[in-house]
Amino acid sequence: MGCIYRRGKTYWVKYYRHGKQFAESVHSDKVEVAKRLLRLREGEISQGKLPGVLFDKISFDEMADDLLTDYKVNKKKSIDRVEQAVEHLEKVFKGMKVVSINTAKINRYIEMRQEEEAANATINRELSALKRMFSLAAKCSPPKVSSIPFISILKEHNIRKGFFEHNEFLALKDKLPDYLKGFATFGYKTGWRHSEIATLTWRHVDLERGTVMLDPGETKNQEGRTLYLDEELKSILLQNWNMRGRGGKALPWVFLNEYGTDRVKRFDKSWSTACKAAKIGPRLFHDLRRTAVRNMLRAGIPERVAMMISGHKTRSVFDRYNIVSENDLRMAAERQEAYLNAL
């Protein structure tokens, strides 16, 4: 099926699959090494497998591009998070051949991220992105990987429980750049995800009726959603409508970046700076989602209605976001005391 030959001092092997010739360097001047490689390739072909030389050419970069393309063509809302995960993975795997990525190297990546004090949940999101890369590569025709390395998932003990008291949000809002004030207020009042607000376009908005409508398939839970705007949100969206062309061109997005040239994307630095200036400690934008759920229930809004507004599909996640604060516990003690005193 094949043969061994030399080019200079280096041995090469040649073999055939379905009449197509393959040739690859052994990268050695020892004939025994060449024989082992030829037997390996002939064994792969006899089992109906693609010769490993095809997989040797695939790099991490190609898999990462395929992953991002998959998210874009399927219009997945979490693409921003995946892009962040890829950025971290590139610090170790960029330019590396896929055949060189094994469990040992993945574990060293985990150790590196832990030394950087990344939370287990954050590392798991990055590992999930890497798993998805391999899964997509294995499903390609022809496949781009011959096997998928074992990737362990870390235990998560850091379920986020952060939320804002009203005065804390007002302090934060005061310190945010002007272009983010309305964006944050929308998240604070609706509980919508960052990606849902960032990708909101004017075709979803009816300012005359005071509604925002997302069609089925445009949200993370794939269900449609209708939101009625209060007076503050109406005012914010009307102001944004009047300023939509400030960057020189009328853009489709409701919330634009600082220069009016694109939609709002990442603003980690501005957010962190505002939190410090407001003296409220480190907070996440996602804490607004938890806060909105809590505020709606405290306002007496039925749970089912609150779930429809915030976009929660399952009861388990909604209950986790319905956070009890110290004030809630204090009020419970006071009410119990008043009840007992009245007996």
C-alpha positions in Angstrom: 0.0 0.0 0.0 2.9 2.4 0.6 6.6 2.9 0.6 9.4 4.6 2.4 11.9 6.9 0.7 14.4 9.6 1.6 14.8 13.2 0.8 18.2 14.2 1.9 18.7 12.8 5.3 15.0 12.7 6.2 12.7 9.7 5.6 9.3 10.2 4.0 6.4 7.8 3.7 3.9 7.5 0.8 0.6 5.6 0.9 -2.8 5.7 -0.8 -6.5 6.0 0.2 -9.2 5.6 -2.3 -6.7 6.0 -5.1 -5.4 9.4 -3.6 -1.8 9.6 -2.8 -0.5 11.0 0.5 3.0 11.8 1.4 4.4 13.1 4.7 7.7 13.6 6.3 8.8 11.4 9.2 11.0 14.2 10.5 13.6 11.6 11.4 16.6 10.0 9.7 15.8 6.6 11.3 14.2 4.0 9.1 12.4 2.3 12.0 10.6 5.5 12.8 9.5 5.6 9.2 8.3 2.0 9.3 6.2 2.7 12.4 4.5 5.7 10.9 3.8 3.8 7.6 2.2 0.9 9.6 0.2 3.5 11.6 -1.2 5.2 8.5 -1.9 1.8 6.7 -3.8 0.7 9.8 -5.9 3.8 9.9 -6.8 3.4 6.2 -7.6 -0.3 6.6 -10.1 0.6 9.4 -11.8 3.2 7.1 -10.3 6.1 9.0 -8.8 9.3 7.5 -5.1 9.3 7.7 -3.8 11.3 10.6 -1.8 13.6 8.4 -5.0 15.4 7.5 -5.6 16.2 11.2 -2.1 17.3 11.8 -2.7 20.4 9.7 -5.7 21.7 11.7 -4.9 24.4 14.3 -6.7 25.8 17.3 -7.2 29.0 15.4 -9.2 27.3 12.7 -11.5 25.6 15.3 -12.0 28.9 17.1 -13.0 30.6 13.8 -15.5 27.8 13.1 -17.0 28.2 16.6 -17.5 32.0 16.2 -18.9 31.4 12.7 -21.4 28.9 14.1 -22.6 31.4 16.7 -22.9 34.2 14.1 -24.8 32.2 11.5 -27.2 30.8 14.1 -27.5 34.3 15.7 -26.8 33.0 19.2 -27.2 35.7 21.8 -24.3 34.6 23.9 -21.7 35.4 21.2 -20.1 38.2 23.3 -19.4 35.7 26.1 -18.0 33.1 23.7 -15.7 35.8 22.2 -14.4 36.5 25.7 -13.8 32.8 26.3 -11.9 32.4 23.1 -9.7 35.4 24.0 -8.6 33.6 27.2 -8.1 30.3 25.4 -5.9 31.9 22.8 -3.4 32.9 25.5 -2.4 29.2 25.7 -3.6 27.5 22.5 -3.3 30.1 19.8 -1.3 28.7 16.8 -1.2 25.2 18.4 -2.0 22.2 16.3 -5.2 20.4 17.4 -3.4 17.0 17.7 -1.2 18.6 20.4 -4.1 19.7 22.5 -4.6 16.9 25.1 -6.0 16.6 28.6 -2.7 17.4 30.3 -2.4 20.7 28.5 -6.0 21.5 29.1 -5.4 20.9 32.8 -2.4 23.2 32.8 -4.7 25.8 31.3 -7.1 25.3 34.1 -4.3 25.7 36.6 -3.2 28.9 34.9 -6.7 30.4 35.1 -7.0 29.5 38.7 -3.7 31.2 39.5 -5.2 34.3 37.8 -8.1 33.9 40.4 -10.7 33.2 37.7 -13.9 31.7 39.2 -14.7 28.1 38.5 -17.8 29.1 36.7 -15.8 31.4 34.4 -13.3 28.7 33.6 -16.1 26.2 32.9 -17.6 28.6 30.3 -14.2 28.7 28.6 -13.8 24.9 28.7 -17.4 24.6 27.3 -16.3 26.8 24.4 -13.3 24.5 23.8 -15.5 21.4 24.0 -17.8 23.0 21.4 -14.9 23.6 19.1 -13.9 20.0 19.1 -17.5 18.9 18.7 -18.0 21.0 15.6 -14.7 19.9 14.2 -15.7 16.2 14.7 -19.0 16.8 12.9 -17.4 18.4 9.8 -17.4 16.6 6.5 -14.6 15.5 6.3 -13.9 15.6 10.1 -11.2 17.9 11.3 -10.3 15.9 14.4 -9.9 12.2 14.9 -10.7 12.3 18.6 -11.9 14.7 21.3 -9.7 15.0 24.5 -11.3 14.5 27.9 -12.1 17.9 29.4 -13.1 17.9 33.0 -15.6 20.4 34.4 -14.9 22.1 37.7 -17.4 22.2 40.6 -19.1 25.5 40.9 -19.7 26.9 44.4 -19.9 30.5 43.4 -23.5 31.0 42.3 -23.9 34.7 42.0 -26.2 36.4 44.5 -25.5 40.0 44.0 -28.2 42.7 43.6 -28.6 46.4 44.0 -30.6 48.3 46.6 -32.3 51.3 44.9 -30.0 53.9 46.3 -27.0 51.8 45.1 -28.3 51.7 41.6 -28.9 55.5 41.6 -25.3 56.1 42.8 -24.0 53.8 40.1 -26.1 55.4 37.4 -24.8 58.8 38.4 -21.2 57.7 37.8 -21.8 55.9 34.5 -21.0 57.6 31.2 -24.0 59.2 29.6 -24.4 56.7 26.9 -24.7 53.8 29.5 -27.2 55.5 31.8 -30.2 54.5 29.8 -28.8 51.1 29.0 -28.4 50.3 32.7 -31.8 51.8 33.6 -33.4 49.5 31.0 -31.7 46.5 32.5 -32.6 47.6 36.1 -36.3 47.9 35.3 -36.8 45.0 32.9 -34.3 42.3 34.0 -33.3 41.7 30.4 -30.0 40.1 29.6 -27.1 42.3 28.4 -27.2 40.7 25.0 -30.9 41.3 24.6 -30.6 45.0 25.3 -27.4 45.5 23.3 -29.0 43.9 20.1 -32.4 45.7 20.5 -33.3 47.5 17.3 -35.9 50.1 16.4 -38.0 47.6 14.5 -38.8 46.1 17.9 -40.0 49.4 19.4 -43.4 51.0 19.0 -43.0 54.4 20.7 -46.6 55.4 20.0 -48.0 52.4 21.9 -45.1 52.4 24.3 -44.1 48.8 23.7 -41.1 46.7 22.9 -41.6 43.3 21.3 -39.1 40.5 20.7 -40.2 37.8 18.2 -39.8 34.1 19.0 -36.3 33.0 18.3 -34.8 36.3 19.2 -34.3 35.6 22.9 -32.2 33.1 24.7 -35.3 31.0 25.7 -36.5 31.2 22.0 -39.8 32.6 23.2 -41.3 36.0 22.1 -41.7 38.8 24.7 -43.7 42.0 25.0 -42.7 44.8 27.3 -44.8 47.9 28.1 -42.6 50.9 28.9 -43.1 53.1 31.9 -42.6 56.9 31.6 -38.9 56.8 32.3 -38.1 54.1 29.8 -40.3 55.9 27.2 -38.3 59.1 27.8 -35.0 57.2 27.4 -36.0 55.5 24.1 -37.5 58.7 22.7 -34.2 60.5 23.5 -32.3 57.7 21.8 -34.6 57.9 18.8 -33.9 61.6 18.3 -30.1 61.0 18.7 -29.8 57.8 16.5 -28.0 59.6 13.7 -25.5 61.5 15.9 -22.6 59.4 14.5 -23.3 60.6 11.0 -25.7 57.7 10.0 -29.0 56.5 11.4 -28.3 53.1 12.9 -30.8 50.3 13.7 -29.8 49.8 17.3 -31.6 51.4 20.2 -28.6 51.8 22.4 -25.4 53.1 20.7 -21.8 53.4 21.9 -20.1 56.5 23.1 -19.5 57.8 19.6 -22.8 56.8 18.1 -21.0 54.6 15.5 -22.1 51.1 16.6 -24.3 49.4 19.2 -23.2 49.1 22.8 -20.8 46.2 23.3 -18.3 45.6 26.1 -17.9 48.3 28.7 -16.1 46.4 31.5 -13.7 49.2 32.3 -16.4 52.0 32.4 -18.6 49.8 34.6 -15.8 48.9 37.0 -14.8 52.6 37.3 -18.4 53.6 38.0 -18.8 51.0 40.7 -15.6 52.2 42.5 -16.7 55.9 42.2 -20.2 55.0 43.6 -18.5 53.2 46.5 -20.8 50.1 46.1 -18.1 47.5 45.6 -17.6 45.2 42.6 -20.9 44.4 40.8 -21.9 42.7 37.6 -24.3 44.0 35.0 -26.1 40.7 35.5 -26.9 41.8 39.1 -29.4 44.1 37.5 -31.3 41.1 36.2 -31.6 39.6 39.7 -32.5 43.0 41.1 -35.3 43.5 38.6 -36.9 40.1 39.5 -36.7 41.0 43.2 -38.2 44.5 42.7 -41.1 43.2 40.6 -42.1 40.7 43.2 -41.7 43.2 46.0 -44.0 45.5 44.0 -46.7 42.8 44.0 -46.3 41.8 40.4 -47.5 38.2 39.9 -44.6 35.8 39.5 -45.8 34.6 36.1 -46.0 38.1 34.8 -42.5 38.9 36.2 -41.1 35.8 34.5 -42.6 36.9 31.1 -41.1 40.4 31.5 -37.6 39.2 32.5 -37.6 36.3 30.1 -37.2 33.5 32.6 -38.5 30.2 31.2 -37.9 27.9 34.1 -39.0 28.2 37.7 -35.7 27.0 39.2 -33.6 29.8 37.7 -36.3 32.4 38.5 -36.4 31.3 42.2 -32.6 31.6 42.4 -32.9 35.2 41.2 -35.7 36.0 43.7 -33.1 36.9 46.3 -33.9 37.6 49.9 -32.0 40.6 51.3 -31.1 41.6 54.8 -33.9 44.1 54.8 -36.3 41.3 53.9 -35.1 39.2 56.9 -35.3 42.2 59.2 -38.9 43.0 58.1 -39.8 39.3 58.7 -38.5 39.5 62.3 -40.4 42.8 62.9 -43.6 41.5 61.5 -43.4 38.3 63.6 -42.7 40.4 66.7 -45.7 42.6 66.0 -47.9 39.6 65.5 -46.8 38.0 68.8 -47.2 41.2 70.7 -50.8 41.5 69.4 -51.8 38.1 70.8 
